[in-house]
Protein backbone atom coordinates (compact mmCIF):
# COMPACT_ATOMS: atom_id res chain seq x y z
CA UNK A 1 0.00 0.00 0.00
CA UNK A 2 1.30 3.45 -0.87
CA UNK A 3 2.29 5.74 1.97
CA UNK A 4 0.15 8.85 2.58
CA UNK A 5 2.98 11.01 1.22
CA UNK A 6 3.36 8.91 -1.95
CA UNK A 7 -0.41 8.78 -2.47
CA UNK A 8 -0.65 12.56 -2.13
CA UNK A 9 2.11 12.96 -4.71
CA UNK A 10 0.32 10.64 -7.15
CA UNK A 11 -2.93 12.51 -6.58
CA UNK A 12 -1.30 15.87 -7.27
CA UNK A 13 0.47 14.61 -10.43
CA UNK A 14 -2.78 13.07 -11.70
CA UNK A 15 -4.67 16.29 -11.10
CA UNK A 16 -2.01 18.36 -12.90
CA UNK A 17 -1.97 16.01 -15.89
CA UNK A 18 -5.74 16.26 -16.24
CA UNK A 19 -5.54 20.06 -16.13
CA UNK A 20 -2.63 20.09 -18.61
CA UNK A 21 -4.75 18.21 -21.11
CA UNK A 22 -7.62 20.66 -20.78
CA UNK A 23 -5.31 23.67 -20.94
CA UNK A 24 -3.75 25.64 -18.06
CA UNK A 25 -4.71 29.18 -17.20
CA UNK A 26 -1.73 31.54 -16.62
CA UNK A 27 -2.29 31.28 -12.86
CA UNK A 28 -2.36 27.47 -13.03
CA UNK A 29 0.79 27.43 -15.16
CA UNK A 30 2.65 29.45 -12.53
CA UNK A 31 1.30 27.20 -9.76
CA UNK A 32 2.39 24.08 -11.69
CA UNK A 33 5.93 25.46 -12.12
CA UNK A 34 6.13 26.05 -8.36
CA UNK A 35 4.82 22.54 -7.64
CA UNK A 36 7.44 20.96 -9.91
CA UNK A 37 10.26 23.00 -8.38
CA UNK A 38 9.22 22.17 -4.81
CA UNK A 39 10.35 18.53 -4.95
CA UNK A 40 12.29 16.58 -7.65
CA UNK A 41 9.93 13.65 -7.07
CA UNK A 42 7.03 15.76 -8.34
CA UNK A 43 8.56 15.98 -11.80
CA UNK A 44 9.39 12.25 -11.79
CA UNK A 45 5.81 11.30 -10.88
CA UNK A 46 4.37 13.69 -13.46
CA UNK A 47 6.67 12.21 -16.14
CA UNK A 48 5.69 8.66 -15.15
CA UNK A 49 1.98 9.38 -15.51
CA UNK A 50 2.63 11.34 -18.72
CA UNK A 51 4.24 8.22 -20.20
CA UNK A 52 1.09 6.20 -19.57
CA UNK A 53 -1.01 9.02 -20.98
CA UNK A 54 0.99 9.30 -24.21
CA UNK A 55 0.98 5.54 -24.78
CA UNK A 56 -2.70 5.80 -25.64
CA UNK A 57 -2.05 7.18 -29.11
CA UNK A 58 -4.82 7.65 -31.68
CA UNK A 59 -7.68 6.34 -29.54
CA UNK A 60 -11.06 7.73 -30.52
CA UNK A 61 -13.40 9.38 -28.03
CA UNK A 62 -16.26 7.31 -26.61
CA UNK A 63 -19.02 8.56 -24.27
CA UNK A 64 -18.47 5.83 -21.65
CA UNK A 65 -14.86 6.90 -21.16
CA UNK A 66 -15.95 10.51 -20.83
CA UNK A 67 -18.33 9.53 -18.05
CA UNK A 68 -15.61 7.46 -16.34
CA UNK A 69 -13.12 10.33 -16.51
CA UNK A 70 -15.55 12.88 -15.12
CA UNK A 71 -16.62 10.53 -12.31
CA UNK A 72 -13.03 9.71 -11.39
CA UNK A 73 -11.95 13.35 -11.39
CA UNK A 74 -14.97 14.29 -9.27
CA UNK A 75 -13.87 11.63 -6.82
CA UNK A 76 -10.39 13.14 -6.69
CA UNK A 77 -11.81 16.58 -5.94
CA UNK A 78 -14.11 15.21 -3.23
CA UNK A 79 -11.27 13.36 -1.54
CA UNK A 80 -9.10 16.46 -1.58
CA UNK A 81 -11.92 18.56 -0.12
CA UNK A 82 -12.31 16.11 2.76
CA UNK A 83 -8.51 16.05 3.20
CA UNK A 84 -8.42 12.29 3.38
CA UNK A 85 -5.17 10.45 2.64
CA UNK A 86 -5.15 8.39 -0.52
CA UNK A 87 -4.70 4.64 -0.45
CA UNK A 88 -3.10 2.69 -3.28
CA UNK A 89 -6.58 1.98 -4.61
CA UNK A 90 -7.43 5.68 -4.73
CA UNK A 91 -4.16 6.38 -6.53
CA UNK A 92 -5.13 3.74 -9.08
CA UNK A 93 -8.44 5.55 -9.56
CA UNK A 94 -6.57 8.72 -10.49
CA UNK A 95 -4.55 6.78 -13.05
CA UNK A 96 -7.80 5.35 -14.46
CA UNK A 97 -9.12 8.88 -14.80
CA UNK A 98 -6.01 9.88 -16.71
CA UNK A 99 -6.23 6.91 -19.06
CA UNK A 100 -9.91 7.61 -19.69
CA UNK A 101 -9.25 11.26 -20.41
CA UNK A 102 -6.37 10.32 -22.70
CA UNK A 103 -8.73 8.14 -24.69
CA UNK A 104 -11.38 10.85 -24.65
CA UNK A 105 -9.15 13.62 -25.90
CA UNK A 106 -7.09 11.53 -28.36
CA UNK A 107 -3.47 12.31 -27.36
CA UNK A 108 -0.90 12.46 -30.17
CA UNK A 109 2.72 13.59 -29.55
CA UNK A 110 4.67 14.48 -32.71
CA UNK A 111 8.15 13.12 -33.34
CA UNK A 112 9.31 16.47 -34.72
CA UNK A 113 8.94 19.92 -33.15
CA UNK A 114 6.27 21.04 -35.56
CA UNK A 115 2.53 21.35 -35.03
CA UNK A 116 0.98 17.97 -35.91
CA UNK A 117 -1.58 17.68 -38.64
CA UNK A 118 -5.11 17.43 -37.31
CA UNK A 119 -6.47 13.87 -37.29
CA UNK A 120 -9.70 12.93 -38.93
CA UNK A 121 -12.82 13.85 -37.00
CA UNK A 122 -16.31 12.60 -37.70
CA UNK A 123 -18.50 15.24 -39.42
CA UNK A 124 -20.70 17.05 -36.93
CA UNK A 125 -18.32 16.42 -34.02
CA UNK A 126 -15.10 17.93 -32.70
CA UNK A 127 -11.83 16.84 -31.14
CA UNK A 128 -9.65 18.35 -28.44
CA UNK A 129 -5.92 18.10 -29.19
CA UNK A 130 -3.71 18.56 -26.16
CA UNK A 131 -0.70 20.83 -26.10
CA UNK A 132 2.65 19.13 -26.74
CA UNK A 133 4.40 21.71 -24.53
CA UNK A 134 6.27 20.93 -21.33
CA UNK A 135 7.08 23.77 -18.94
CA UNK A 136 10.57 24.09 -17.49
CA UNK A 137 10.92 26.62 -14.68
CA UNK A 138 14.44 28.11 -14.65
CA UNK A 139 16.27 29.23 -11.52
CA UNK A 140 15.93 32.96 -12.29
CA UNK A 141 12.15 32.88 -12.65
CA UNK A 142 12.21 32.53 -16.45
CA UNK A 143 10.17 29.76 -18.08
CA UNK A 144 10.94 27.61 -21.14
CA UNK A 145 8.06 25.94 -22.96
CA UNK A 146 9.50 22.86 -24.72
CA UNK A 147 7.82 21.38 -27.77
CA UNK A 148 7.53 17.59 -27.56
CA UNK A 149 10.90 15.93 -26.87
CA UNK A 150 12.89 19.16 -27.33
CA UNK A 151 15.80 19.69 -24.96
CA UNK A 152 17.64 22.60 -23.33
CA UNK A 153 20.66 22.80 -21.03
CA UNK A 154 20.75 25.83 -18.67
CA UNK A 155 24.19 27.16 -17.67
CA UNK A 156 23.70 30.18 -15.43
CA UNK A 157 26.69 32.18 -14.15
CA UNK A 158 26.68 35.39 -12.09
CA UNK A 159 27.12 37.68 -15.11
CA UNK A 160 24.93 35.87 -17.61
CA UNK A 161 22.00 33.49 -17.95
CA UNK A 162 22.87 31.09 -20.75
CA UNK A 163 20.70 28.29 -22.13
CA UNK A 164 21.62 25.90 -24.93
CA UNK A 165 18.86 24.54 -27.16
CA UNK A 166 20.19 21.10 -28.03
CA UNK A 167 17.24 19.92 -30.11
CA UNK A 168 13.75 20.91 -31.18
CA UNK A 169 11.92 24.08 -30.25
CA UNK A 170 11.44 26.20 -27.14
CA UNK A 171 9.50 29.36 -26.31
CA UNK A 172 11.29 31.40 -23.64
CA UNK A 173 9.56 33.82 -21.26
CA UNK A 174 12.47 35.75 -19.78
CA UNK A 175 12.43 37.32 -16.32
CA UNK A 176 13.76 40.89 -16.49
CA UNK A 177 17.27 41.42 -15.11
CA UNK A 178 19.38 44.01 -17.00
CA UNK A 179 22.45 43.01 -14.99
CA UNK A 180 22.27 39.42 -16.27
CA UNK A 181 21.48 39.11 -20.01
CA UNK A 182 19.59 36.00 -21.11
CA UNK A 183 21.39 34.23 -23.97
CA UNK A 184 20.06 31.24 -25.93
CA UNK A 185 22.44 29.36 -28.20
CA UNK A 186 21.14 27.15 -31.01
CA UNK A 187 23.79 25.72 -33.33
CA UNK A 188 26.03 28.61 -34.38
CA UNK A 189 23.41 31.23 -33.45
CA UNK A 190 22.95 33.09 -30.17
CA UNK A 191 19.89 35.12 -29.19
CA UNK A 192 20.44 37.91 -26.63
CA UNK A 193 17.60 39.29 -24.49
CA UNK A 194 16.98 40.80 -21.05
CA UNK A 195 13.26 40.55 -20.33
CA UNK A 196 11.17 39.41 -23.26
CA UNK A 197 9.57 36.37 -24.90
CA UNK A 198 10.75 34.59 -28.02
CA UNK A 199 10.62 31.22 -29.76
CA UNK A 200 13.64 29.37 -31.17
CA UNK A 201 13.35 26.34 -33.47
CA UNK A 202 16.46 24.34 -34.34
CA UNK A 203 16.45 22.26 -37.53
CA UNK A 204 19.30 20.86 -39.67
CA UNK A 205 18.75 23.32 -42.49
CA UNK A 206 17.70 26.46 -40.62
CA UNK A 207 17.18 28.13 -37.25
CA UNK A 208 14.02 30.17 -36.74
CA UNK A 209 13.67 32.90 -34.13
CA UNK A 210 10.25 34.45 -33.54
CA UNK A 211 9.82 37.32 -31.06
CA UNK A 212 6.47 37.47 -29.27
CA UNK A 213 7.32 40.22 -26.77
CA UNK A 214 10.10 42.82 -26.44
CA UNK A 215 13.30 42.78 -28.50
CA UNK A 216 16.24 40.44 -29.13
CA UNK A 217 19.59 40.64 -30.96
CA UNK A 218 21.17 37.84 -32.99
CA UNK A 219 24.84 36.90 -33.18
CA UNK A 220 26.76 33.94 -34.55
CA UNK A 221 29.99 32.04 -34.18
CA UNK A 222 29.98 32.06 -37.96
CA UNK A 223 29.88 35.39 -39.75
CA UNK A 224 26.39 36.87 -39.51
CA UNK A 225 25.33 40.22 -40.99
CA UNK A 226 25.78 42.89 -38.30
CA UNK A 227 22.89 44.69 -36.67
CA UNK A 228 20.36 41.85 -36.88
CA UNK A 229 17.73 42.54 -34.22
CA UNK A 230 14.06 41.64 -33.93
CA UNK A 231 11.09 43.22 -32.19
CA UNK A 232 7.75 41.67 -31.24
CA UNK A 233 5.99 40.16 -34.25
CA UNK A 234 9.16 39.70 -36.30
CA UNK A 235 10.81 36.44 -37.33
CA UNK A 236 14.33 35.64 -38.51
CA UNK A 237 15.21 32.53 -40.49
CA UNK A 238 18.92 31.73 -40.43
CA UNK A 239 19.67 29.41 -43.34
CA UNK A 240 22.53 26.99 -42.64
CA UNK A 241 24.22 26.06 -45.90
CA UNK A 242 26.56 23.09 -46.27
CA UNK A 243 29.43 25.54 -46.75
CA UNK A 244 29.94 29.27 -46.36
CA UNK A 245 28.39 31.85 -44.08
CA UNK A 246 24.75 31.60 -42.94
CA UNK A 247 22.19 33.85 -44.58
CA UNK A 248 19.37 35.59 -42.73
CA UNK A 249 15.90 36.64 -43.81
CA UNK A 250 13.64 38.74 -41.57
CA UNK A 251 9.88 39.07 -42.02
CA UNK A 252 6.72 39.91 -40.10
CA UNK A 253 4.29 36.97 -40.35
CA UNK A 254 0.55 37.55 -40.52
CA UNK A 255 -1.46 37.07 -37.32
CA UNK A 256 -2.81 33.69 -38.45
CA UNK A 257 0.70 32.47 -39.34
CA UNK A 258 1.98 33.53 -35.92
CA UNK A 259 -0.88 31.67 -34.28
CA UNK A 260 -0.15 28.54 -36.32
CA UNK A 261 3.59 28.70 -35.51
CA UNK A 262 2.88 28.58 -31.77
CA UNK A 263 -0.15 26.28 -31.91
CA UNK A 264 1.86 23.50 -30.23
CA UNK A 265 1.81 25.48 -26.96
CA UNK A 266 -1.95 25.42 -26.62
CA UNK A 267 -4.85 23.02 -26.62
CA UNK A 268 -6.49 23.04 -30.04
CA UNK A 269 -10.06 22.41 -31.13
CA UNK A 270 -10.66 20.54 -34.39
CA UNK A 271 -14.07 21.00 -36.05
CA UNK A 272 -15.52 19.27 -39.11
CA UNK A 273 -18.97 20.49 -40.13
CA UNK A 274 -19.59 21.00 -36.44
CA UNK A 275 -22.81 22.87 -35.49
CA UNK A 276 -22.04 26.34 -34.14
CA UNK A 277 -23.85 25.49 -30.90
CA UNK A 278 -21.25 22.77 -30.22
CA UNK A 279 -18.42 25.10 -31.29
CA UNK A 280 -19.56 27.67 -28.73
CA UNK A 281 -19.83 24.98 -26.06
CA UNK A 282 -16.27 23.80 -26.81
CA UNK A 283 -14.72 27.27 -26.59
CA UNK A 284 -16.62 28.07 -23.41
CA UNK A 285 -14.98 25.07 -21.72
CA UNK A 286 -11.55 26.67 -22.09
CA UNK A 287 -12.19 30.40 -21.61
CA UNK A 288 -13.45 32.56 -18.78
CA UNK A 289 -14.95 34.97 -21.32
CA UNK A 290 -17.97 33.16 -22.68
CA UNK A 291 -19.51 33.06 -26.15
CA UNK A 292 -23.26 33.21 -26.62
CA UNK A 293 -25.47 32.81 -29.69
CA UNK A 294 -27.54 35.98 -29.96
CA UNK A 295 -29.56 34.41 -32.78
CA UNK A 296 -30.85 30.87 -32.26
CA UNK A 297 -30.84 30.37 -36.02
CA UNK A 298 -27.05 30.18 -35.94
CA UNK A 299 -27.05 27.02 -33.82
CA UNK A 300 -27.22 24.71 -36.85
CA UNK A 301 -24.72 26.65 -38.98
CA UNK A 302 -21.58 24.51 -39.27
CA UNK A 303 -17.86 25.26 -38.99
CA UNK A 304 -14.75 23.41 -40.18
CA UNK A 305 -11.21 24.20 -39.07
CA UNK A 306 -8.58 23.95 -36.33
CA UNK A 307 -8.31 26.69 -33.70
CA UNK A 308 -6.36 27.40 -30.53
CA UNK A 309 -8.75 26.93 -27.63
CA UNK A 310 -7.29 29.91 -25.74
CA UNK A 311 -7.34 32.42 -28.60
CA UNK A 312 -10.87 33.80 -28.75
CA UNK A 313 -9.69 36.92 -30.56
CA UNK A 314 -8.34 34.97 -33.54
CA UNK A 315 -11.39 32.70 -33.60
CA UNK A 316 -13.95 35.50 -33.58
CA UNK A 317 -11.93 37.41 -36.18
CA UNK A 318 -12.21 34.47 -38.58
CA UNK A 319 -15.91 33.81 -37.99
CA UNK A 320 -17.03 36.55 -40.40
CA UNK A 321 -14.92 35.17 -43.27
CA UNK A 322 -15.68 31.49 -42.60
CA UNK A 323 -19.39 31.40 -41.65
CA UNK A 324 -20.50 35.04 -42.06
CA UNK A 325 -20.94 35.57 -38.32
CA UNK A 326 -20.11 38.77 -36.43
CA UNK A 327 -18.80 38.83 -32.85
CA UNK A 328 -19.66 41.74 -30.56
CA UNK A 329 -18.69 42.17 -26.88
CA UNK A 330 -21.73 42.61 -24.65
CA UNK A 331 -22.24 44.74 -21.55
CA UNK A 332 -22.22 41.55 -19.43
CA UNK A 333 -18.69 40.65 -20.59
CA UNK A 334 -19.82 37.88 -22.92
CA UNK A 335 -19.21 37.84 -26.68
CA UNK A 336 -22.45 37.73 -28.65
CA UNK A 337 -22.45 35.97 -32.04
CA UNK A 338 -24.96 37.09 -34.63
CA UNK A 339 -25.37 37.05 -38.42
CA UNK A 340 -23.00 39.52 -40.07
CA UNK A 341 -24.63 42.56 -41.59
CA UNK A 342 -24.72 42.50 -45.41
Phi and psi in degrees as a GROMACS rama.xvg file:
@    title "Ramachandran Plot"
@    xaxis  label "Phi"
@    yaxis  label "Psi"
@TYPE xy
-68.9181  144.929  UNK-2
-69.1174  159.607  UNK-3
-55.7632  -38.7927  UNK-4
-66.3715  -43.8375  UNK-5
-66.1257  -41.4743  UNK-6
-62.5754  -40.7969  UNK-7
-63.8784  -36.7608  UNK-8
-67.4091  -41.2299  UNK-9
-64.1052  -42.9942  UNK-10
-59.1144  -46.6924  UNK-11
-64.3795  -43.4683  UNK-12
-63.2978  -39.7985  UNK-13
-63.4888  -44.0238  UNK-14
-62.6836  -42.2152  UNK-15
-66.9898  -36.3672  UNK-16
-68.0274  -37.8176  UNK-17
-61.6237  -46.2061  UNK-18
-67.9112  -34.2461  UNK-19
-59.3267  -43.2643  UNK-20
-64.9077  -35.4383  UNK-21
-83.3038  -13.2843  UNK-22
103.922  124.694  UNK-23
-87.9716  141.22  UNK-24
-74.7671  162.841  UNK-25
-55.4236  -39.5384  UNK-26
-65.9876  -40.676  UNK-27
-65.977  -39.0062  UNK-28
-60.9471  -42.6684  UNK-29
-65.5679  -40.2642  UNK-30
-65.1584  -39.4898  UNK-31
-63.7475  -42.3443  UNK-32
-60.5689  -39.8365  UNK-33
-67.347  -38.6654  UNK-34
-64.185  -44.0688  UNK-35
-62.4393  -41.7862  UNK-36
-72.7934  -19.5004  UNK-37
-70.2322  -27.3116  UNK-38
-158.115  124.493  UNK-39
-55.6979  -27.9171  UNK-40
-68.7256  -23.6385  UNK-41
-62.3412  -46.4695  UNK-42
-65.7337  -38.0594  UNK-43
-63.4751  -45.0003  UNK-44
-66.0005  -40.7232  UNK-45
-62.2224  -42.8751  UNK-46
-64.4891  -38.4316  UNK-47
-62.8754  -46.3535  UNK-48
-68.9284  -34.1143  UNK-49
-60.8412  -38.3503  UNK-50
-61.7726  -40.7464  UNK-51
-65.4184  -40.0809  UNK-52
-60.6326  -48.2912  UNK-53
-74.3498  -16.646  UNK-54
-67.3606  -24.5345  UNK-55
-85.2468  73.612  UNK-56
-92.1911  135.367  UNK-57
59.9162  47.4692  UNK-58
-104.722  127.033  UNK-59
-74.6662  156.169  UNK-60
-74.2264  141.293  UNK-61
-136.267  141.741  UNK-62
-58.4874  -36.3311  UNK-63
-64.3531  -36.238  UNK-64
-69.7548  -35.211  UNK-65
-61.1126  -44.5055  UNK-66
-64.0745  -40.5938  UNK-67
-62.2473  -44.592  UNK-68
-62.5985  -46.1592  UNK-69
-64.0717  -41.0749  UNK-70
-65.5865  -41.7134  UNK-71
-66.3169  -42.9899  UNK-72
-66.5135  -37.1085  UNK-73
-62.1381  -37.0329  UNK-74
-64.6539  -39.0251  UNK-75
-60.7512  -46.3379  UNK-76
-63.4975  -40.7063  UNK-77
-65.0261  -40.9034  UNK-78
-64.983  -40.0822  UNK-79
-64.8055  -41.2509  UNK-80
-62.3321  -35.5495  UNK-81
-85.4598  -2.62861  UNK-82
53.49  43.8513  UNK-83
-96.1589  142.671  UNK-84
-71.218  142.682  UNK-85
-80.088  144.823  UNK-86
-97.07  175.099  UNK-87
-60.5782  -34.4651  UNK-88
-66.1925  -39.5506  UNK-89
-67.3725  -37.4498  UNK-90
-61.9442  -39.0285  UNK-91
-63.9193  -34.4949  UNK-92
-61.942  -40.7641  UNK-93
-61.6696  -42.7357  UNK-94
-62.348  -39.3914  UNK-95
-61.1806  -39.8136  UNK-96
-61.6661  -41.9453  UNK-97
-63.2732  -45.2696  UNK-98
-64.2467  -38.2128  UNK-99
-65.4062  -44.0003  UNK-100
-65.6889  -35.5382  UNK-101
-61.1459  -44.0353  UNK-102
-63.7443  -41.4263  UNK-103
-61.8984  -44.9365  UNK-104
-98.0092  4.11838  UNK-105
57.8528  71.7271  UNK-106
-69.9813  138.532  UNK-107
-147.247  115.777  UNK-108
-102.004  124.12  UNK-109
-75.0091  152.353  UNK-110
-78.83  -25.0076  UNK-111
-113.178  155.042  UNK-112
-79.5417  54.2445  UNK-113
-130.284  153.069  UNK-114
-61.9306  127.736  UNK-115
-71.3819  151.022  UNK-116
-67.5032  144.991  UNK-117
-68.7574  134.757  UNK-118
-73.3383  169.678  UNK-119
-68.2862  142.923  UNK-120
-132.93  138.343  UNK-121
-61.5556  134.922  UNK-122
-52.7361  137.478  UNK-123
87.2164  0.648961  UNK-124
-124.711  -175.992  UNK-125
-147.165  159.737  UNK-126
-120.198  153.248  UNK-127
-111.169  118.097  UNK-128
-101.936  122.364  UNK-129
-71.6308  154.461  UNK-130
-62.4649  144.942  UNK-131
-95.9916  8.81799  UNK-132
-82.5576  146.751  UNK-133
-126.995  126.824  UNK-134
-84.9514  134.115  UNK-135
-122.067  112.567  UNK-136
-82.9095  122.838  UNK-137
-90.358  161.602  UNK-138
-62.8853  -24.9405  UNK-139
-90.5081  2.12532  UNK-140
98.8091  -8.39782  UNK-141
-72.8111  162.347  UNK-142
-132.144  136.532  UNK-143
-113.186  124.327  UNK-144
-94.8251  116.844  UNK-145
-100.945  132.927  UNK-146
-87.7164  116.424  UNK-147
59.2628  -127.33  UNK-148
-94.5963  26.9789  UNK-149
-61.24  157.976  UNK-150
-139.753  142.43  UNK-151
-131.538  155.199  UNK-152
-128.08  104.678  UNK-153
-72.7092  143.782  UNK-154
-144.781  81.0601  UNK-155
-88.046  134.974  UNK-156
-126.873  166.203  UNK-157
-55.5072  -35.4422  UNK-158
-92.0764  -10.664  UNK-159
-157.656  145.575  UNK-160
-107.421  106.712  UNK-161
-114.317  135.72  UNK-162
-132.12  133.432  UNK-163
-104.365  124.798  UNK-164
-87.7124  108.04  UNK-165
-88.7557  -23.4003  UNK-166
-164.207  151.641  UNK-167
80.469  -137.165  UNK-168
-142.678  142.286  UNK-169
-144.866  143.052  UNK-170
-110.37  117.706  UNK-171
-100.897  132.631  UNK-172
-113.308  103.974  UNK-173
-92.7179  128.043  UNK-174
-71.6678  135.756  UNK-175
-70.6242  130.865  UNK-176
-163.649  88.2673  UNK-177
-57.6387  -25.196  UNK-178
-76.9974  -16.6805  UNK-179
-132.141  90.62  UNK-180
-56.9307  150.037  UNK-181
-104.045  119.828  UNK-182
-124.077  124.54  UNK-183
-109.745  126.933  UNK-184
-106.164  136.998  UNK-185
-142.236  106.507  UNK-186
61.188  -131.683  UNK-187
-84.9888  2.3926  UNK-188
-103.196  141.961  UNK-189
-123.382  143.482  UNK-190
-118.042  122.26  UNK-191
-106.916  130.62  UNK-192
-148.819  167.885  UNK-193
-116.827  -63.1904  UNK-194
-140.323  102.868  UNK-195
-165.512  -171.616  UNK-196
-140.388  133.363  UNK-197
-156.36  157.36  UNK-198
-114.307  135.957  UNK-199
-126.233  128.919  UNK-200
-123.066  122.603  UNK-201
-104.105  120.979  UNK-202
-134.534  160.693  UNK-203
-58.6617  -34.6998  UNK-204
-97.2236  -16.1516  UNK-205
-162.873  157.899  UNK-206
-121.003  128.162  UNK-207
-111.274  133.297  UNK-208
-124.284  122.256  UNK-209
-123.361  122.973  UNK-210
-95.4209  124.65  UNK-211
-105.145  -14.2956  UNK-212
-159.364  135.827  UNK-213
80.9111  -141.716  UNK-214
-149.961  144.076  UNK-215
-134.254  161.808  UNK-216
-123.142  143.705  UNK-217
-105.292  145.693  UNK-218
-143.589  172.605  UNK-219
-153.932  147.803  UNK-220
-73.3272  -25.1697  UNK-221
-88.6273  172.063  UNK-222
-76.8801  121.619  UNK-223
-119.685  141.454  UNK-224
-52.0312  135.74  UNK-225
-71.2306  156.227  UNK-226
75.2391  22.4777  UNK-227
-83.3734  110.54  UNK-228
-136.197  155.961  UNK-229
-131.136  144.849  UNK-230
-115.146  172.367  UNK-231
-52.7654  131.311  UNK-232
94.3835  -6.01293  UNK-233
-102.471  153.969  UNK-234
-133.561  138.366  UNK-235
-116.092  135.704  UNK-236
-116.045  115.114  UNK-237
-98.2329  110.016  UNK-238
-84.8889  126.565  UNK-239
-103.409  97.5068  UNK-240
-75.4572  163.846  UNK-241
-63.8411  -30.1334  UNK-242
-145.513  154.921  UNK-243
90.777  -179.533  UNK-244
-77.7686  150.173  UNK-245
-69.107  151.506  UNK-246
-112.169  151.219  UNK-247
-127.075  134.489  UNK-248
-121.76  138.468  UNK-249
-120.608  132.233  UNK-250
-142.87  176.271  UNK-251
-124.093  95.6231  UNK-252
-61.8358  153.373  UNK-253
-67.4751  160.209  UNK-254
-55.6543  -42.0796  UNK-255
-66.264  -37.9179  UNK-256
-66.9811  -38.9877  UNK-257
-61.4654  -43.8471  UNK-258
-62.1373  -42.7997  UNK-259
-65.3083  -38.7933  UNK-260
-63.2257  -29.9244  UNK-261
-108.821  14.6958  UNK-262
-61.578  -27.1097  UNK-263
-63.1655  -20.6429  UNK-264
-77.3584  -18.0785  UNK-265
-123.744  155.715  UNK-266
-62.7853  138.649  UNK-267
-119.649  150.027  UNK-268
-112.125  127.279  UNK-269
-111.006  120.121  UNK-270
-115.101  144.019  UNK-271
-140.152  102.614  UNK-272
51.6142  40.9838  UNK-273
-85.6649  129.579  UNK-274
-55.8913  141.707  UNK-275
-60.4342  -28.5547  UNK-276
-61.4329  -41.1679  UNK-277
-71.7663  -34.9727  UNK-278
-60.8736  -45.9377  UNK-279
-61.9507  -44.01  UNK-280
-59.6073  -41.5003  UNK-281
-64.5094  -47.3766  UNK-282
-65.3442  -36.0437  UNK-283
-66.9334  -20.9823  UNK-284
-68.0154  -26.9589  UNK-285
-111.393  0.690419  UNK-286
-135.093  140.413  UNK-287
-71.8377  -34.2523  UNK-288
-80.2708  121.953  UNK-289
-96.6728  148.362  UNK-290
-94.7235  149.298  UNK-291
-144.183  140.433  UNK-292
-84.2788  111.9  UNK-293
-76.7803  -17.3829  UNK-294
-127.412  116.379  UNK-295
-62.5592  -20.996  UNK-296
-66.7048  -17.0063  UNK-297
-79.0774  -14.514  UNK-298
-56.7611  -35.7328  UNK-299
-93.2122  -6.21448  UNK-300
-66.1515  138.972  UNK-301
-108.263  157.466  UNK-302
-135.427  141.161  UNK-303
-128.222  132.97  UNK-304
154.276  173.856  UNK-305
-118.69  130.723  UNK-306
-137.275  148.341  UNK-307
-70.2458  130.484  UNK-308
-66.0784  -26.0785  UNK-309
-98.1164  6.72785  UNK-310
-114.942  77.3831  UNK-311
-64.6126  -34.8683  UNK-312
-60.7904  -47.4186  UNK-313
-65.4318  -40.2422  UNK-314
-62.6797  -49.785  UNK-315
-67.3704  -29.0789  UNK-316
-66.0347  -32.9724  UNK-317
-87.5344  -12.1358  UNK-318
-61.3513  -40.3015  UNK-319
-61.9469  -43.8459  UNK-320
-72.9719  -33.6725  UNK-321
-87.4382  -43.0295  UNK-322
-131.173  15.0031  UNK-323
57.507  47.3136  UNK-324
-122.583  134.757  UNK-325
-100.414  145.078  UNK-326
-115.228  127.749  UNK-327
-133.55  125.805  UNK-328
-63.8482  138.018  UNK-329
-101.36  167.961  UNK-330
-64.4649  -23.4837  UNK-331
-87.0189  4.36914  UNK-332
91.9972  -12.4671  UNK-333
-82.804  164.207  UNK-334
-106.9  117.076  UNK-335
-90.708  131.268  UNK-336
-104.323  130.019  UNK-337
-146.107  163.11  UNK-338
-58.9535  136.854  UNK-339
-68.4872  142.492  UNK-340
-66.0457  145.071  UNK-341
